[in-house]
Amino acid sequence: MYVHIGGDRVISDKDIIGIFDMDNTTVSKNTRKNATSLMLEKAQREGRVETVMDDIPKSFVVTENKVYITQLSVQTIIRRINNEELT
């Protein structure tokens, strides 16, 4: 199944490795240097980050080849993957 992750970007749910909250992984002093935030920094250095929004980022979706930064929340993306109705 394909999942709309913001902007005009749609990706296969089978390609998703992880979905992470931007605030919890990049802002907090306690998590700024954890594996997830270090992975995001590495992807940025390698040019594998794509921003798919025009608003403040809320989460990022990790695939094997790219990291997508989106304005959608983790919960919204998970609901879309589970094909649940958004309220």
PyMOL commands that set and color helices and strands:
alter all, ss='L'
color gray80, all
select helices_A, chain A and resi 13-15+22-26+35-45+74-81
alter helices_A, ss='H'
color red, helices_A
select strands_A, chain A and resi 2-6+9-12+16-21+49-51+59-63+67-70
alter strands_A, ss='S'
color yellow, strands_A
deselect
rebuild
show_as cartoon
